[in-house]
Amino acid sequence: MKEEAIVVLVEDEDSNRETMVRALRKTGYAVKDFPRAAEALDYLARAEKVALVITDLIMPEMDGLDLLREVKKLDPQMAVLMITGHGSVDTAVEAMKKGAEDYLTKPVDLVELRKRVGNIVEKKLLEREVEELRERLGEFKFENIIGKSNAMKEIFKQIKMVAPTRSSVLLIGESGTGKELIANAIHENSPRKEERFMAISCAAIPLEILESELFGHEKGSFTGAIGRKTGKFELADKGTLFLDEVDSLPLEIQVKLLRSLEEREFMRVGGVETIRIDTRIIAATKIDLEQKVEEGSFRADLYYRLKVVTIRIPTLKERKEDIPLLANHFLKKFSEENARKVQVKLSSEVMLALMEHDWEGNVRELRNLIESMIVLTEKDEIGYEDLPEDIRRKGIKELGGTRGNKTMYEIEKEAILNALEKTGGNKTRTAEILGMALRTLHRKLKEYGQGESE
C-alpha cells in the first residue's frame, strides 16, 4: 500500500480504538494508534508525513484539549479531529476555536468518520504538495504560480536557468496565462531583485504618449509637457523592465528601443543628454511575432534582440492536471479574503466540470470564477448547480445526456466512470483529473463494484 499520509489515532478505550483503526485501514490509510496521549506526542515529535491526529476528548492523564495544545506547539499546521461524547459538544466547539479542524460525537459513525478524515487528509496532502513544489524550486518566489504538470515544471526549469543572467527574455502566451507573474519571478530570483521591477502594457497606453512613458521627456518637449518626466526605462535602471504586449509598439518606437538595448543608452523625448542605463528587458506577446516580422509591422532585428531566450507559457487547457491545484489555491485564498469560517470546497462533480471546460481566459478566468462562486454562495461546498450555465452545459454534453432526475450519487458515479474510461482505466490519471486522492477514487470504485476485491 502506498502510504501518502499517516493518521495518528489516540483513544484510551481499546474496543473503540480497534474499531476505528480497522475502518480507516480498510479505506487505505496508514494508521498509528495509541492508548495514551503522551505516547502519541512522543511519536509525533519524531514522525514525518502525519496528516491528521484523531483524539478522544476525555482521557486519563492528558485529555484531548491538552493534547491539542501540545500538538500545535510541535506543528501549528497539524490537523486535529476531536472525538467527544454528546455531553461534551460545547467543549469540542471550544477545541475548534483553539485550532481543532473538526469534531465527531460518540458513538462514532464509521462512514462519517471516513468522510471527515478523507476531507481533512486530502486538504493536507494538497497543501503539502504545494509546499514541496515550492521547496523544490529553492528560493523562487512563486506565491501565485501554482503547477505540478510537466509543462509547468519545464517553465520553472527555464526560469531557474535564465534568472541569474542579464539576457533579454521573450514570453509567449495567451491572455491570462500569467506572463507578468513569470516575468516577476525571473526578476525576483536574479541579481537585480533589490532594484525595481517596472511593468508597462504597450497596448494600454495611447501611442502619442507611449514614447514618453518609456523614455521620459524634457519640459516643453510637446504640448502639456510642463516639467521633466522620468520614463520607465530610466526608473528600471539596474532592475527589470517588463514590456507586455510588445507587439503593439509602433515602428518608430521599435527603432529607439532597439538602440537602447544594443547601446544601453537613450535620450528623453526632447532631450539632448544621453542617459546610460543597465536595464534588463523581459517582453511578452500573445501573438506570432514572426508573422508580424514577415508582414513588416515588427522589426526583425528587434525581434531577434528580444528573443535571446524564449519561454512559451502553456494554456490552462494544456495543463489540465494543474486545475485541481489552482482551484483549491483560489478556494483557500478567497475563503480567507471573504472571512469564511470554513474553507469552501468543490464537489468532485464540479471539479470534473472544471477539468472539461476549455478556459479560453486561462488561469485568470478560473480565478475569477472561483472568486465569484465563493462570493455568491453561503454553502461550505460548491455543487454542480452553483456553476455558470455555460460550464454546466459543457459538463452535460461530456456526460452524454441530461441530469434528469438523477441523484447526486448517480451523477458523481457517472462522472467518475466516464473519466476512468477516458484515461483507459488509469486510476492515477483519473484521480488527477477529478482532483481527488487516489485512495478516495479506489474507495468509490469499490462502492460501484469496479474495485479490486480485498
N, C-alpha and C positions, 0 to 999 in steps of 0.2 A: 504493500500500500504506500502511495506517495504521501508523506507527511508534510503537507504545506504549512500547517499551523498546529499548535498544541493547545488543548483546552485543559486547564487545571480545575479540578473539582474538589471542594472542601466540604465535607459533610460528616458529622460525628456519628450519625445513625447508620450502621453497616448496611442494613437492608435497603434503605433509601439510596445510599451511595452506589451500591452494586447495581440497582435497577437503572439509575441514570447513566452509569458508566456503560452498561450494555446497550442502552438505547442510543447513546452517542457514538459508540464504536461501530454499531451496526450501520449507522449512517455514513461512517467513513472517517470520523475524527480520531486523531491521536489524543488519548485522554490520560492524564496523570492525576490520580486520586489520592486524597489524604484525609485521615480522620481528624486531624488537628491542624489548626491554623499555623502554629509555629513550624510544623514540618513543611507545610506548603511555602511559607516565607523563605525557609532555608533553600528549598528547590528553586524558587523564583529568583533568588539572588544569584544563582549560577546558570539558570536556563536561558536559552535563546529561542526565538520564534514562538513565544507564548502569545496567543492572540486573545485569550479570554480567561478570566478567573471566575468560576461559579462558586459561590459560597453561601452556606446557610447563615441566617442572621443570628439565631440563638444557638450558641455553642459554649461548652465549658472552657475555662482558662482564658481564651481570647475570642470574643464574639465577632460577628461579621462586620460591624462598624469599625472595630479596632483593626481588623484585617484590611478593610478598605483603606483606612488611613495609612497603614504601613505599605500596602501595595502602591499607593500613589506616591509615597516617598521614594520607592525603588524606581518607579516608572510612571510619571504623571499621565502618560498617554495610554496606560494599560486599561483595557475594558474590564468592568466587573459587573456580573449579573447576580443580583441578590435573591435568595430563596427565603421566603418568610411564611409564617402561619397567618391565618385570617385575622387574628387579633393584633398583629403587628404591622399592618399595612401602613399606618402613619409613620412608623419607624423606617419602613422601606422607602417611603416617599422622601423622608429626611435623608436617607442614604443617597438617593439620586441627586439631591441638592448638593451633596458633598462629593459627587463625582461618579456614582454608580451609573452604568449605562442603561440598566433596565432592572425589573424585578418580576418574580413569579410567586404566586401563593401556593401553599400546600393544601391538599395533596397535589403534587406536580403532574400536570397533564403532559405526557411524554411527547405527544405530537406538537403541542405548543412549545415545549422545551426545545425540540429540534428546530422549529421555525425561528424562535428568538435567537438561538445560538447561531443558526445559519445566517441570519441577517447581520448579526454583530461581527461574525468571523469574516464574512465576505467584505464588509466595510473595512475591517482592519487589514485584510490581505491587500486590498486596493491601495490603502494608504501606505503600506509597506512597499508595495510595488513601485509607487511613485517616488518614495524616498530612496529606494535602492537605485532607481534610474538616475536620480539626481546625484547620488554618491558616485555612480559610475562615470558621471560627467565631470567629476572633480569639483572645481570651484566655479563652474559655469553657472551664471545667473539666469536660469530658465524658469523662473517662477510661473510664467504664463505660457510656457511652451511645454505641452504635455504630449507624450507619444512614446509608444514602445514598438511600433511597426518597423519592419526592415527599412522602409522608405525614410522614416524619421531618424533611425539610427545612422543612416548614411549622411543625413543632414548634420547631425551632431558631430559626426566624424569630420566632415568638411569644415565645420565651424572651428573645431579644435585645431585643425591644421592651419587655417588661414588667419585666425585671430592674432597670433603673435607677429605677423608680417605687416608691411606697410602697403601691400598690393591693393589695387582697386578691385572691388567685387561687384559683379552684376547679379542681382537676384531676379529670377524669372518665376512668376507665379500668378495665378488668378487672384482676383479681389477676395479678401477675407482669408487668405492662407497664412497670414502672419509675417509678411515681409519685413515690416518695421520691427517686430519683436526679434527677428533673427538678426537684423542689422544691429540692433541694440546689444544683442548677446555677443556679437563679434566685437563691438566696441568695449563692452564691459570686461572682456577677457583678453584685451590687448594691452600693450604698454601705455596706451593713451587713455586708459579708463579714468584717470584722475582729471582729465580735461573734458571739455564739453562734447556732448553728442547733440548735434543740431539736425533737425528734420525739416524738410520742406517739400510740399506737394507741387510739382511743376505744373500740374493741370488745374490746381485750385486757385492760382494767382493770375490776375489779368496780365496779358502779355506786356502792356505798357509799363508795368511796374516790376515785372519779374526780374529784369536785369538788376534793378536797384536792390531788390530783396536778396539776390545772390551776392552781388559785389559791392553794394552800398553806393552812395552818391555824395557829391560835394554840394554845399549850399549854392543855390541859384543855378544848378545844372539843368533844371527844367521847371516848368510852372508848378508851383506848390512845393518846391524843394527849399524850405525855409531854414534848413540847417543841415549840417553834415549827418549822414546816416551810415552806420557800420553794417555791412551785409553779413549774411550767414557764413560765407566763405571765410571772412576775417574772424568772425566770432568763434568759429570752429578751429582756429589755428592751433596746431599740435593735438587736436582732437579729431573728431569724425563728422563729416557732413553726409547726411542721407538724402539722396535725391529720389523721391518717389515719383513714379510716372514720368521717368526721364524722357520717354518717347515723345512727350508733349513739348519739349524745348524747341523753339524756333531756330532756324539755321543760323541767324546772326548771333544768337547766344551760344549755340554749339561751338562756334569758332572761338569765342572768348573762353569758354570752359575748357576746350582742348588746350589752348595756350597755357591756361592756368595749371592744368595737370602736368604738362610737359616741362614748363619753365618754373613752376612753383612760385609764380608771381602774377599780379594783376593790377589794374587801376580801377578806382572807383569811377562811376559814371560822372563825367565832367571833371575828372581829376587829371593831374599831370604827374603825380607821385607814384612810383612803382612800389607796390607793397609785397614784401616777401612773406610767403606763408608755407606752413607744413601741415596741410590738411588732407586727411585720408578721405577718399570718396567711396561711398557704397551707393550704388544706383539700383533702382528697381523698375521693372516693367511687367505688364501683364500681356503684352502683345509681342509679335515676332519682329524684333528689331532688324533682323536680316532682310525681311521683306521691305521694311521702310528704307533700308540702305539701297536695295535694288530699285525702289521707286524714286530715289533721290531726295527723300524728305528727312533722311538722317545720315550724317557724315560717316563714311566708312572708317576714317582714321579715328574719330571719337569713339565709335562702336568698339573697335579693337582695343582702344586705350582703356575703356571701361570694363571690358570683359577679360581682364587678366586672369581672374578666377570667376567662373560662372557656377552659381548654385541654383538648381531648379527645384522649386518647392512643390511638393505633390499636393493635389487637390484632396479634399476630405474623402471624396469618392474613391481615391486611390489608396487611402489608408484607413479603410473602414474598421479595421481591428482597433483603431485608436478611439472610436466613438464612445465605447463604454467608459474609458478613462476620462475623456474630455467631458462627457455628460456628468459623471459623478463629481469631477472637479468643479464644474459650474454649479451643480446642485449644492455642494458644500459652500461655495463662495456666496451664492445668492441667498441661501438659507441664513447664513450669518449676517449678511448685509441687511436682510429684511427682518432680523430679530426673531427668526423662527426658533422655538424652543427645542424642536427636534429636527434634525436634517431631513429634508424631504427626500423620498426615494422614488424610483421609477419601477413600475411593474415590468416583468420580463416581456409582456406583450408590447409595451411601449418601447422598450429597448430594441426589440426586433423591428418595429416600425421605423425607429430612428436609423437602424442599420440599413433598411431598404430605401430610405429617402436619398435623392440624388444630391442634395446640398449644393445647389448652384452658387450660394453665397458662402460656402465653405465653413470654416470654424466660426466666423463672425455670425453666420446665420444660425448655427447650432447654439451659440452663446446667447443670442437674442431670444431664441425660442425657449430655452431653459429659464431664462430670467422672466419672460412673460408668463410661463406656466406657474412658476412659484408665486408671482405677484397675484395671479388670478385664481389660485386655489387655496382653500383653507385646510385641505387634507394633508396627511403626512405621507401619502403615497399617490403619485400621479398615475391615473389609469388611462386606458385607451380613449375613453370619452373626453379626456382633457386635451387631447391632441388637436391641432388645427385640422380643418376638414380636408385640405389637400393631402396631408400626410395620412389621414385615415383612409382616404380613397386609395392611395398607393398601397397601403397595407392590405386592404381588402382584395385588391387586384392580385397581389402576390400570393394571398391565401387561396385564390382561385374561386371566390364566391362572395357571399354576403354573410354578415354576422347573424342575421335572422334572430332566432330565439335561442341561440347557443348560450350556454353558461360561460362564465369567465374561465372555469376549469377546462371546458371543451375548446375554447378559443386558444388558451395557452398551450394545451396539448397539441392542437393542430399546428400552431406556430412552431413549437419545438420540433415536432416530427418533420415538418416542412424544411426547417433549417438543417436537420440531420440529413435529409435526403439530398439537399443542395450540396452538402460537403462530402457526399459519397460515404456517409457513415463515420466520418472523422469526428469523434466526440470532442477532442481538444479544440478543434477549429469551430465546432458548433457552439461550444461554451463561450468562446471568444466572441462569436457573432452575437450571441444572446446577452452577453455581458453578465454571465453568472459563473459561479465557481464550478469547477469540473465535478466535484463531489455532489453538488446540488443537481447537476444535469443527470448524473448516474442515478441519484435517488428518484428523480422524476421519471426517468425511463423505466425504472423498476416498477413504479406505480402504474405505468402504461403497459406493462407486460413486455417491454422492449429490452430490459436489462439482463445481465447475466445472472444466473441463479447462484445463490450463496451456498 
